[in-house]
Amino acid sequence: MKSTFLSRSELIGFAILALIIFIALPMALDSFRLNLFGKYLTYAFVAVGLVLCWGAGGILSLGQGVFFGLGGYCMAMFLKLEASTPENTSIQSTPGIPDFMDWNQLTELPIWWQPFHSLAFSLFAVVAVPVFFAFIIGVAMFKRRVGGVYFAIITQAFAAILTILIIGQQGYTGGVNGITDLRTLLGWDIRTDEAKEVLYYVNGALLFVVLFIAQFVRKSKLGRLLIAMRDQEDRVRFSGYDVAGFKIFIFCLGAAFAGIGGAMFTLQVGFMSPTLVGIVPSIEMVIFCAVGGRLSILGAVYGALLVNWAKTSFSESFPELWLLGLGGLFIAVVMLFPNGLAGIWSQHIEPRLKALFGPRGAPKSASQSTPAE
């Protein structure tokens, strides 16, 4: 049977998600809460990429925060240079450079910052820089057939290395504070409530573009090969396929999705810091995917929204216990529903809905018929 791009149930799922993101949430939430959910949506980009890498390809990466952070820093560099005009920085010792560079006695803009005066280059770098680093890691690991827990640990090490590097190079990266005080995008003030609302809708639209790309990959021959590699990698290799090449590609695609999410985070929230790059945020991103369902791209979006909403709610109501509550949520979902929210829907809710609203009077199948007495 030939698979279609979107089955009926998948089409309904996409439509429900669109209604929630573009209609229900904007109508139900004030500007502050809507901006929070805009931030949550940026994490969904990473979770969708993890569905392709981990769920379909069996590649568990514990360093997706690296690519999220690289994309975010590329966008933050452009915004920071736009905010650091000689007029805005006239009180500095060296006007025209970012304030943290002036604080660290730099007297001119580093050469590798210069291209980020261009928005076109910055948008290109948001995707290209994470993909470049993912390609380097992928070639180094997959060509040597490093996988499983070893690959997960190595990607975690890369997250720790990048965090230390960013913090240590304070004069070039903003250090532990990150890049802050981002004001305008081509003269458009991104700090107002109206701007945050517009960015929320842009965020949602880009997320659906990413979802459609992920759905195309899942339904293509590449998607079937990824599942085959996940289950029987040696058999796929012996069939003549370049397993390492496919892994590198899907790993780079997940990095591109994460980079876009990081750039949108910078725009939505107004800063980028190393706290979003390291080991802890990278593991949290895997939790988003696991809670939503690592086999479902829509489930990954719901997982990112649910976990972050729970994190915010727990931290507001129980500031000393919210980590325990979040951990309990993750453990409960993994132990009781190993396929996450998507598994709850497909195994428990959808069959009951079909039983309630299915065509009445339809003949029973052979498996449903009563055995003859």
TIGUGU-500797 format. One record per residue (C-alpha): residue number from 1; x, y, z; residue in three letters. Coordinates in steps of 0.001 Angstrom, whole numbers, plus 500000, padded with zeros to 6 digits. Layout:
BEGIN
<node seq="NUM" east="X" north="Y" up="Z" type="ALA"/>
...
END
This chain:
BEGIN
<node seq="1" east="500000" north="500000" up="500000" type="MET"/>
<node seq="2" east="501442" north="503352" up="498963" type="LYS"/>
<node seq="3" east="501725" north="505815" up="501835" type="SER"/>
<node seq="4" east="500336" north="509296" up="501434" type="THR"/>
<node seq="5" east="501965" north="512470" up="502685" type="PHE"/>
<node seq="6" east="499266" north="512937" up="505323" type="LEU"/>
<node seq="7" east="496812" north="510291" up="506388" type="SER"/>
<node seq="8" east="493372" north="511320" up="507583" type="ARG"/>
<node seq="9" east="494315" north="511064" up="511264" type="SER"/>
<node seq="10" east="497567" north="512959" up="510645" type="GLU"/>
<node seq="11" east="495718" north="515709" up="508791" type="LEU"/>
<node seq="12" east="493312" north="516044" up="511705" type="ILE"/>
<node seq="13" east="496286" north="516171" up="514082" type="GLY"/>
<node seq="14" east="497946" north="518977" up="512115" type="PHE"/>
<node seq="15" east="494648" north="520897" up="511989" type="ALA"/>
<node seq="16" east="494104" north="520578" up="515751" type="ILE"/>
<node seq="17" east="497642" north="521773" up="516471" type="LEU"/>
<node seq="18" east="497153" north="524748" up="514122" type="ALA"/>
<node seq="19" east="493907" north="525674" up="515906" type="LEU"/>
<node seq="20" east="495636" north="525495" up="519297" type="ILE"/>
<node seq="21" east="498668" north="527560" up="518258" type="ILE"/>
<node seq="22" east="497049" north="530195" up="516048" type="PHE"/>
<node seq="23" east="493579" north="530581" up="517578" type="ILE"/>
<node seq="24" east="493086" north="529015" up="521014" type="ALA"/>
<node seq="25" east="496259" north="530202" up="522761" type="LEU"/>
<node seq="26" east="496163" north="533814" up="521438" type="PRO"/>
<node seq="27" east="492508" north="534108" up="522470" type="MET"/>
<node seq="28" east="492997" north="532583" up="525928" type="ALA"/>
<node seq="29" east="496279" north="534144" up="527041" type="LEU"/>
<node seq="30" east="497465" north="537652" up="527808" type="ASP"/>
<node seq="31" east="500588" north="539091" up="526169" type="SER"/>
<node seq="32" east="502943" north="537869" up="528883" type="PHE"/>
<node seq="33" east="501683" north="534271" up="528826" type="ARG"/>
<node seq="34" east="501513" north="534212" up="525033" type="LEU"/>
<node seq="35" east="505150" north="535265" up="524902" type="ASN"/>
<node seq="36" east="505972" north="532404" up="527283" type="LEU"/>
<node seq="37" east="504291" north="529927" up="524961" type="PHE"/>
<node seq="38" east="506188" north="531516" up="522078" type="GLY"/>
<node seq="39" east="509362" north="530629" up="523966" type="LYS"/>
<node seq="40" east="508082" north="527085" up="524493" type="TYR"/>
<node seq="41" east="507463" north="526727" up="520756" type="LEU"/>
<node seq="42" east="511126" north="527451" up="520042" type="THR"/>
<node seq="43" east="512035" north="524293" up="521962" type="TYR"/>
<node seq="44" east="509610" north="522338" up="519787" type="ALA"/>
<node seq="45" east="511955" north="522840" up="516810" type="PHE"/>
<node seq="46" east="514605" north="520850" up="518677" type="VAL"/>
<node seq="47" east="512108" north="518177" up="519735" type="ALA"/>
<node seq="48" east="510959" north="517632" up="516130" type="VAL"/>
<node seq="49" east="514571" north="517200" up="515041" type="GLY"/>
<node seq="50" east="515075" north="514660" up="517840" type="LEU"/>
<node seq="51" east="512103" north="512641" up="516576" type="VAL"/>
<node seq="52" east="513930" north="512216" up="513260" type="LEU"/>
<node seq="53" east="517341" north="511557" up="514842" type="CYS"/>
<node seq="54" east="516361" north="509504" up="517880" type="TRP"/>
<node seq="55" east="512883" north="508179" up="517149" type="GLY"/>
<node seq="56" east="513384" north="507298" up="513486" type="ALA"/>
<node seq="57" east="517150" north="506920" up="513207" type="GLY"/>
<node seq="58" east="518047" north="505647" up="516663" type="GLY"/>
<node seq="59" east="520605" north="508457" up="517131" type="ILE"/>
<node seq="60" east="520302" north="509774" up="520678" type="LEU"/>
<node seq="61" east="522005" north="513150" up="520905" type="SER"/>
<node seq="62" east="522462" north="514750" up="524307" type="LEU"/>
<node seq="63" east="523989" north="517863" up="522781" type="GLY"/>
<node seq="64" east="521171" north="519469" up="520821" type="GLN"/>
<node seq="65" east="521564" north="522545" up="523012" type="GLY"/>
<node seq="66" east="524810" north="523182" up="521109" type="VAL"/>
<node seq="67" east="522946" north="523704" up="517838" type="PHE"/>
<node seq="68" east="520103" north="525603" up="519531" type="PHE"/>
<node seq="69" east="522672" north="527929" up="521094" type="GLY"/>
<node seq="70" east="524700" north="528401" up="517897" type="LEU"/>
<node seq="71" east="521601" north="529468" up="515985" type="GLY"/>
<node seq="72" east="520588" north="531758" up="518825" type="GLY"/>
<node seq="73" east="524017" north="533354" up="519070" type="TYR"/>
<node seq="74" east="524137" north="534000" up="515299" type="CYS"/>
<node seq="75" east="520877" north="535942" up="515508" type="MET"/>
<node seq="76" east="521935" north="537664" up="518747" type="ALA"/>
<node seq="77" east="525157" north="538882" up="517135" type="MET"/>
<node seq="78" east="523232" north="540658" up="514373" type="PHE"/>
<node seq="79" east="520774" north="542207" up="516842" type="LEU"/>
<node seq="80" east="523590" north="543282" up="519175" type="LYS"/>
<node seq="81" east="525502" north="544995" up="516374" type="LEU"/>
<node seq="82" east="522339" north="546823" up="515321" type="GLU"/>
<node seq="83" east="521875" north="548007" up="518924" type="ALA"/>
<node seq="84" east="525547" north="549049" up="519231" type="SER"/>
<node seq="85" east="525575" north="552065" up="516955" type="THR"/>
<node seq="86" east="528056" north="554867" up="517802" type="PRO"/>
<node seq="87" east="525093" north="556990" up="518961" type="GLU"/>
<node seq="88" east="523795" north="554306" up="521351" type="ASN"/>
<node seq="89" east="527278" north="553566" up="522713" type="THR"/>
<node seq="90" east="528667" north="557089" up="522886" type="SER"/>
<node seq="91" east="529476" north="556773" up="526608" type="ILE"/>
<node seq="92" east="531806" north="553817" up="525997" type="GLN"/>
<node seq="93" east="535566" north="554086" up="525683" type="SER"/>
<node seq="94" east="535209" north="552680" up="522166" type="THR"/>
<node seq="95" east="531828" north="553631" up="520662" type="PRO"/>
<node seq="96" east="530366" north="551375" up="517992" type="GLY"/>
<node seq="97" east="531167" north="547984" up="519524" type="ILE"/>
<node seq="98" east="529026" north="545826" up="521874" type="PRO"/>
<node seq="99" east="529164" north="546934" up="525501" type="ASP"/>
<node seq="100" east="530678" north="543689" up="526833" type="PHE"/>
<node seq="101" east="533598" north="544104" up="524430" type="MET"/>
<node seq="102" east="534226" north="547593" up="525752" type="ASP"/>
<node seq="103" east="534092" north="546313" up="529341" type="TRP"/>
<node seq="104" east="536808" north="543784" up="528449" type="ASN"/>
<node seq="105" east="539102" north="546435" up="526927" type="GLN"/>
<node seq="106" east="538576" north="545479" up="523279" type="LEU"/>
<node seq="107" east="539140" north="548465" up="521010" type="THR"/>
<node seq="108" east="537745" north="547143" up="517742" type="GLU"/>
<node seq="109" east="535177" north="544665" up="516495" type="LEU"/>
<node seq="110" east="536671" north="541180" up="515912" type="PRO"/>
<node seq="111" east="536886" north="540249" up="512244" type="ILE"/>
<node seq="112" east="534581" north="537244" up="512630" type="TRP"/>
<node seq="113" east="531858" north="539541" up="513970" type="TRP"/>
<node seq="114" east="531990" north="541780" up="510872" type="GLN"/>
<node seq="115" east="529743" north="539646" up="508575" type="PRO"/>
<node seq="116" east="526942" north="539774" up="511132" type="PHE"/>
<node seq="117" east="526226" north="543376" up="510192" type="HIS"/>
<node seq="118" east="524211" north="541761" up="507366" type="SER"/>
<node seq="119" east="520803" north="540245" up="508153" type="LEU"/>
<node seq="120" east="521018" north="537989" up="505085" type="ALA"/>
<node seq="121" east="524317" north="536531" up="506250" type="PHE"/>
<node seq="122" east="522996" north="536160" up="509808" type="SER"/>
<node seq="123" east="519930" north="534217" up="508610" type="LEU"/>
<node seq="124" east="522193" north="532001" up="506531" type="PHE"/>
<node seq="125" east="524500" north="531466" up="509516" type="ALA"/>
<node seq="126" east="521553" north="530514" up="511766" type="VAL"/>
<node seq="127" east="521244" north="527315" up="509727" type="VAL"/>
<node seq="128" east="524746" north="526935" up="508258" type="ALA"/>
<node seq="129" east="526775" north="527197" up="511475" type="VAL"/>
<node seq="130" east="524858" north="524477" up="513398" type="PRO"/>
<node seq="131" east="524846" north="522264" up="510283" type="VAL"/>
<node seq="132" east="528601" north="522742" up="509836" type="PHE"/>
<node seq="133" east="529357" north="521687" up="513408" type="PHE"/>
<node seq="134" east="526897" north="518778" up="513159" type="ALA"/>
<node seq="135" east="528598" north="517675" up="509952" type="PHE"/>
<node seq="136" east="532022" north="517711" up="511617" type="ILE"/>
<node seq="137" east="530733" north="515711" up="514596" type="ILE"/>
<node seq="138" east="528790" north="513335" up="512352" type="GLY"/>
<node seq="139" east="531714" north="512584" up="510048" type="VAL"/>
<node seq="140" east="534039" north="512053" up="513007" type="ALA"/>
<node seq="141" east="531607" north="509712" up="514778" type="MET"/>
<node seq="142" east="529486" north="507919" up="512194" type="PHE"/>
<node seq="143" east="532318" north="507164" up="509760" type="LYS"/>
<node seq="144" east="533947" north="505302" up="512648" type="ARG"/>
<node seq="145" east="530646" north="503596" up="513499" type="ARG"/>
<node seq="146" east="530381" north="505253" up="516899" type="VAL"/>
<node seq="147" east="526795" north="505049" up="518071" type="GLY"/>
<node seq="148" east="524479" north="504254" up="520946" type="GLY"/>
<node seq="149" east="525451" north="505398" up="524404" type="VAL"/>
<node seq="150" east="528962" north="506342" up="523257" type="TYR"/>
<node seq="151" east="527606" north="508873" up="520780" type="PHE"/>
<node seq="152" east="525243" north="510286" up="523411" type="ALA"/>
<node seq="153" east="528107" north="510797" up="525861" type="ILE"/>
<node seq="154" east="530317" north="512424" up="523221" type="ILE"/>
<node seq="155" east="527605" north="514904" up="522205" type="THR"/>
<node seq="156" east="527113" north="515696" up="525884" type="GLN"/>
<node seq="157" east="530824" north="516426" up="526127" type="ALA"/>
<node seq="158" east="530579" north="518817" up="523180" type="PHE"/>
<node seq="159" east="527805" north="520700" up="524997" type="ALA"/>
<node seq="160" east="530025" north="521071" up="528066" type="ALA"/>
<node seq="161" east="533004" north="522185" up="525949" type="ILE"/>
<node seq="162" east="531017" north="524864" up="524113" type="LEU"/>
<node seq="163" east="529582" north="526204" up="527377" type="THR"/>
<node seq="164" east="533069" north="526516" up="528896" type="ILE"/>
<node seq="165" east="534354" north="528163" up="525715" type="LEU"/>
<node seq="166" east="531548" north="530752" up="525634" type="ILE"/>
<node seq="167" east="531978" north="531621" up="529308" type="ILE"/>
<node seq="168" east="535754" north="531792" up="529048" type="GLY"/>
<node seq="169" east="535806" north="534113" up="526025" type="GLN"/>
<node seq="170" east="533822" north="536835" up="527735" type="GLN"/>
<node seq="171" east="535159" north="539666" up="525610" type="GLY"/>
<node seq="172" east="533936" north="538004" up="522412" type="TYR"/>
<node seq="173" east="530763" north="536221" up="523537" type="THR"/>
<node seq="174" east="529416" north="538128" up="526530" type="GLY"/>
<node seq="175" east="530565" north="535403" up="528910" type="GLY"/>
<node seq="176" east="528195" north="533965" up="531493" type="VAL"/>
<node seq="177" east="525724" north="536826" up="530970" type="ASN"/>
<node seq="178" east="525423" north="536085" up="527269" type="GLY"/>
<node seq="179" east="524359" north="538641" up="524674" type="ILE"/>
<node seq="180" east="521675" north="540900" up="526148" type="THR"/>
<node seq="181" east="519992" north="544270" up="525555" type="ASP"/>
<node seq="182" east="518730" north="543341" up="522083" type="LEU"/>
<node seq="183" east="516402" north="546056" up="520874" type="ARG"/>
<node seq="184" east="515506" north="546203" up="517194" type="THR"/>
<node seq="185" east="515357" north="544119" up="514029" type="LEU"/>
<node seq="186" east="516013" north="546427" up="511056" type="LEU"/>
<node seq="187" east="514660" north="549310" up="513115" type="GLY"/>
<node seq="188" east="511591" north="547388" up="514342" type="TRP"/>
<node seq="189" east="511403" north="547373" up="518137" type="ASP"/>
<node seq="190" east="511146" north="543707" up="519192" type="ILE"/>
<node seq="191" east="510587" north="544536" up="522868" type="ARG"/>
<node seq="192" east="506953" north="545671" up="522626" type="THR"/>
<node seq="193" east="503938" north="543432" up="523302" type="ASP"/>
<node seq="194" east="502787" north="543892" up="519704" type="GLU"/>
<node seq="195" east="506170" north="542747" up="518396" type="ALA"/>
<node seq="196" east="506159" north="539721" up="520695" type="LYS"/>
<node seq="197" east="502731" north="538734" up="519366" type="GLU"/>
<node seq="198" east="503882" north="539048" up="515746" type="VAL"/>
<node seq="199" east="506972" north="536974" up="516528" type="LEU"/>
<node seq="200" east="504744" north="534345" up="518147" type="TYR"/>
<node seq="201" east="502832" north="533911" up="514884" type="TYR"/>
<node seq="202" east="506071" north="533856" up="512860" type="VAL"/>
<node seq="203" east="507349" north="531247" up="515284" type="ASN"/>
<node seq="204" east="504242" north="529115" up="514768" type="GLY"/>
<node seq="205" east="504416" north="529429" up="510983" type="ALA"/>
<node seq="206" east="508081" north="528398" up="510883" type="LEU"/>
<node seq="207" east="507315" north="525473" up="513177" type="LEU"/>
<node seq="208" east="504735" north="524187" up="510699" type="PHE"/>
<node seq="209" east="507269" north="524519" up="507873" type="VAL"/>
<node seq="210" east="509649" north="522375" up="509923" type="VAL"/>
<node seq="211" east="506857" north="519889" up="510695" type="LEU"/>
<node seq="212" east="506028" north="519501" up="506997" type="PHE"/>
<node seq="213" east="509713" north="518950" up="506176" type="ILE"/>
<node seq="214" east="509928" north="516331" up="508917" type="ALA"/>
<node seq="215" east="506743" north="514665" up="507667" type="GLN"/>
<node seq="216" east="508158" north="514559" up="504136" type="PHE"/>
<node seq="217" east="511320" north="512880" up="505430" type="VAL"/>
<node seq="218" east="509327" north="510348" up="507452" type="ARG"/>
<node seq="219" east="507149" north="509394" up="504477" type="LYS"/>
<node seq="220" east="510033" north="509227" up="501984" type="SER"/>
<node seq="221" east="512359" north="506335" up="501237" type="LYS"/>
<node seq="222" east="514883" north="507999" up="503549" type="LEU"/>
<node seq="223" east="512414" north="507712" up="506415" type="GLY"/>
<node seq="224" east="511970" north="503994" up="505809" type="ARG"/>
<node seq="225" east="515738" north="503550" up="505638" type="LEU"/>
<node seq="226" east="516163" north="505384" up="508931" type="LEU"/>
<node seq="227" east="513753" north="503010" up="510644" type="ILE"/>
<node seq="228" east="515524" north="500045" up="509060" type="ALA"/>
<node seq="229" east="518884" north="501368" up="510282" type="MET"/>
<node seq="230" east="517475" north="501860" up="513760" type="ARG"/>
<node seq="231" east="516257" north="498243" up="513918" type="ASP"/>
<node seq="232" east="518811" north="496375" up="511754" type="GLN"/>
<node seq="233" east="521758" north="498613" up="510949" type="GLU"/>
<node seq="234" east="524064" north="495836" up="509769" type="ASP"/>
<node seq="235" east="521460" north="494458" up="507380" type="ARG"/>
<node seq="236" east="521037" north="497893" up="505793" type="VAL"/>
<node seq="237" east="524814" north="498275" up="505471" type="ARG"/>
<node seq="238" east="525177" north="494852" up="503894" type="PHE"/>
<node seq="239" east="522425" north="495793" up="501419" type="SER"/>
<node seq="240" east="524790" north="498392" up="499969" type="GLY"/>
<node seq="241" east="523489" north="501587" up="501600" type="TYR"/>
<node seq="242" east="525799" north="504246" up="503041" type="ASP"/>
<node seq="243" east="524568" north="504104" up="506637" type="VAL"/>
<node seq="244" east="527042" north="506739" up="507831" type="ALA"/>
<node seq="245" east="525943" north="509160" up="505107" type="GLY"/>
<node seq="246" east="522268" north="508831" up="506035" type="PHE"/>
<node seq="247" east="523064" north="509328" up="509722" type="LYS"/>
<node seq="248" east="525148" north="512421" up="508971" type="ILE"/>
<node seq="249" east="522338" north="513890" up="506884" type="PHE"/>
<node seq="250" east="519588" north="513377" up="509455" type="ILE"/>
<node seq="251" east="521852" north="514609" up="512262" type="PHE"/>
<node seq="252" east="522575" north="517785" up="510256" type="CYS"/>
<node seq="253" east="518856" north="518237" up="509543" type="LEU"/>
<node seq="254" east="518093" north="518020" up="513266" type="GLY"/>
<node seq="255" east="520841" north="520598" up="513886" type="ALA"/>
<node seq="256" east="519283" north="522933" up="511295" type="ALA"/>
<node seq="257" east="515884" north="522669" up="513031" type="PHE"/>
<node seq="258" east="517530" north="523396" up="516400" type="ALA"/>
<node seq="259" east="519390" north="526414" up="514954" type="GLY"/>
<node seq="260" east="516121" north="527906" up="513674" type="ILE"/>
<node seq="261" east="514570" north="527359" up="517095" type="GLY"/>
<node seq="262" east="517509" north="529091" up="518772" type="GLY"/>
<node seq="263" east="517229" north="532108" up="516468" type="ALA"/>
<node seq="264" east="513516" north="532398" up="517200" type="MET"/>
<node seq="265" east="514233" north="532107" up="520931" type="PHE"/>
<node seq="266" east="516599" north="535061" up="520691" type="THR"/>
<node seq="267" east="513966" north="537134" up="518915" type="LEU"/>
<node seq="268" east="511109" north="536036" up="521175" type="GLN"/>
<node seq="269" east="512910" north="536399" up="524512" type="VAL"/>
<node seq="270" east="515484" north="539078" up="523687" type="GLY"/>
<node seq="271" east="518752" north="537473" up="524788" type="PHE"/>
<node seq="272" east="520968" north="534420" up="524365" type="MET"/>
<node seq="273" east="523230" north="532961" up="527038" type="SER"/>
<node seq="274" east="525362" north="529848" up="527658" type="PRO"/>
<node seq="275" east="522747" north="528539" up="530102" type="THR"/>
<node seq="276" east="520787" north="527448" up="527011" type="LEU"/>
<node seq="277" east="523711" north="525594" up="525442" type="VAL"/>
<node seq="278" east="525038" north="523186" up="528052" type="GLY"/>
<node seq="279" east="524287" north="519701" up="529326" type="ILE"/>
<node seq="280" east="521159" north="520466" up="531376" type="VAL"/>
<node seq="281" east="519160" north="522182" up="528608" type="PRO"/>
<node seq="282" east="520259" north="519496" up="526143" type="SER"/>
<node seq="283" east="518891" north="516766" up="528410" type="ILE"/>
<node seq="284" east="515690" north="518748" up="528943" type="GLU"/>
<node seq="285" east="515231" north="518852" up="525167" type="MET"/>
<node seq="286" east="515382" north="515039" up="525087" type="VAL"/>
<node seq="287" east="512758" north="514997" up="527848" type="ILE"/>
<node seq="288" east="510441" north="517145" up="525685" type="PHE"/>
<node seq="289" east="510730" north="514554" up="522930" type="CYS"/>
<node seq="290" east="510312" north="511571" up="525263" type="ALA"/>
<node seq="291" east="507231" north="512971" up="527003" type="VAL"/>
<node seq="292" east="505572" north="513876" up="523711" type="GLY"/>
<node seq="293" east="506546" north="510619" up="522057" type="GLY"/>
<node seq="294" east="509806" north="510065" up="520240" type="ARG"/>
<node seq="295" east="508013" north="508476" up="517288" type="LEU"/>
<node seq="296" east="505618" north="511382" up="516678" type="SER"/>
<node seq="297" east="506518" north="514834" up="515373" type="ILE"/>
<node seq="298" east="503225" north="516272" up="516626" type="LEU"/>
<node seq="299" east="503717" north="514572" up="519975" type="GLY"/>
<node seq="300" east="507125" north="516244" up="520259" type="ALA"/>
<node seq="301" east="505480" north="519674" up="519928" type="VAL"/>
<node seq="302" east="502923" north="518852" up="522604" type="TYR"/>
<node seq="303" east="505706" north="517478" up="524791" type="GLY"/>
<node seq="304" east="507683" north="520718" up="524523" type="ALA"/>
<node seq="305" east="504588" north="522759" up="525387" type="LEU"/>
<node seq="306" east="503466" north="520530" up="528258" type="LEU"/>
<node seq="307" east="506836" north="520096" up="529957" type="VAL"/>
<node seq="308" east="507698" north="523794" up="529778" type="ASN"/>
<node seq="309" east="504226" north="524820" up="530956" type="TRP"/>
<node seq="310" east="504558" north="522380" up="533863" type="ALA"/>
<node seq="311" east="508038" north="523704" up="534609" type="LYS"/>
<node seq="312" east="506748" north="527276" up="534740" type="THR"/>
<node seq="313" east="503671" north="526340" up="536806" type="SER"/>
<node seq="314" east="505622" north="524236" up="539302" type="PHE"/>
<node seq="315" east="508326" north="526877" up="539718" type="SER"/>
<node seq="316" east="505711" north="529581" up="540356" type="GLU"/>
<node seq="317" east="503608" north="527568" up="542807" type="SER"/>
<node seq="318" east="506272" north="525360" up="544429" type="PHE"/>
<node seq="319" east="509645" north="527081" up="543985" type="PRO"/>
<node seq="320" east="511443" north="524553" up="546192" type="GLU"/>
<node seq="321" east="509807" north="521425" up="544797" type="LEU"/>
<node seq="322" east="509332" north="522147" up="541106" type="TRP"/>
<node seq="323" east="512341" north="520043" up="540020" type="LEU"/>
<node seq="324" east="510892" north="517045" up="541851" type="LEU"/>
<node seq="325" east="507530" north="517615" up="540198" type="GLY"/>
<node seq="326" east="509082" north="517877" up="536756" type="LEU"/>
<node seq="327" east="511147" north="514748" up="537337" type="GLY"/>
<node seq="328" east="508076" north="512896" up="538575" type="GLY"/>
<node seq="329" east="506176" north="513868" up="535449" type="LEU"/>
<node seq="330" east="508945" north="512527" up="533239" type="PHE"/>
<node seq="331" east="509305" north="509257" up="535194" type="ILE"/>
<node seq="332" east="505542" north="508665" up="535238" type="ALA"/>
<node seq="333" east="505196" north="509159" up="531496" type="VAL"/>
<node seq="334" east="508193" north="506973" up="530634" type="VAL"/>
<node seq="335" east="507152" north="504125" up="532978" type="MET"/>
<node seq="336" east="503412" north="504134" up="532309" type="LEU"/>
<node seq="337" east="503362" north="505345" up="528702" type="PHE"/>
<node seq="338" east="506710" north="504599" up="527007" type="PRO"/>
<node seq="339" east="505483" north="506102" up="523732" type="ASN"/>
<node seq="340" east="504616" north="509391" up="525442" type="GLY"/>
<node seq="341" east="501568" north="511528" up="524814" type="LEU"/>
<node seq="342" east="501343" north="510267" up="521243" type="ALA"/>
<node seq="343" east="501111" north="506704" up="522574" type="GLY"/>
<node seq="344" east="498314" north="507666" up="524961" type="ILE"/>
<node seq="345" east="496402" north="509152" up="522034" type="TRP"/>
<node seq="346" east="496936" north="506292" up="519588" type="SER"/>
<node seq="347" east="496460" north="503429" up="522066" type="GLN"/>
<node seq="348" east="493758" north="504701" up="524408" type="HIS"/>
<node seq="349" east="491926" north="507775" up="523101" type="ILE"/>
<node seq="350" east="491753" north="507312" up="519318" type="GLU"/>
<node seq="351" east="490282" north="503760" up="519443" type="PRO"/>
<node seq="352" east="487536" north="504936" up="521793" type="ARG"/>
<node seq="353" east="486745" north="507907" up="519568" type="LEU"/>
<node seq="354" east="486493" north="505602" up="516555" type="LYS"/>
<node seq="355" east="484213" north="503299" up="518519" type="ALA"/>
<node seq="356" east="481965" north="506205" up="519512" type="LEU"/>
<node seq="357" east="481886" north="508152" up="516266" type="PHE"/>
<node seq="358" east="482616" north="505432" up="513685" type="GLY"/>
<node seq="359" east="480011" north="504465" up="511065" type="PRO"/>
<node seq="360" east="477066" north="502740" up="512701" type="ARG"/>
<node seq="361" east="475800" north="499490" up="511367" type="GLY"/>
<node seq="362" east="479104" north="498598" up="509750" type="ALA"/>
<node seq="363" east="479655" north="494831" up="509462" type="PRO"/>
<node seq="364" east="482069" north="493355" up="511949" type="LYS"/>
<node seq="365" east="485368" north="492047" up="510675" type="SER"/>
<node seq="366" east="486348" north="488411" up="511088" type="ALA"/>
<node seq="367" east="488501" north="489296" up="514081" type="SER"/>
<node seq="368" east="485550" north="491070" up="515738" type="GLN"/>
<node seq="369" east="482904" north="488425" up="515068" type="SER"/>
<node seq="370" east="481634" north="486203" up="517874" type="THR"/>
<node seq="371" east="483010" north="482666" up="517754" type="PRO"/>
<node seq="372" east="480488" north="480006" up="516777" type="ALA"/>
<node seq="373" east="479201" north="478010" up="519662" type="GLU"/>
END
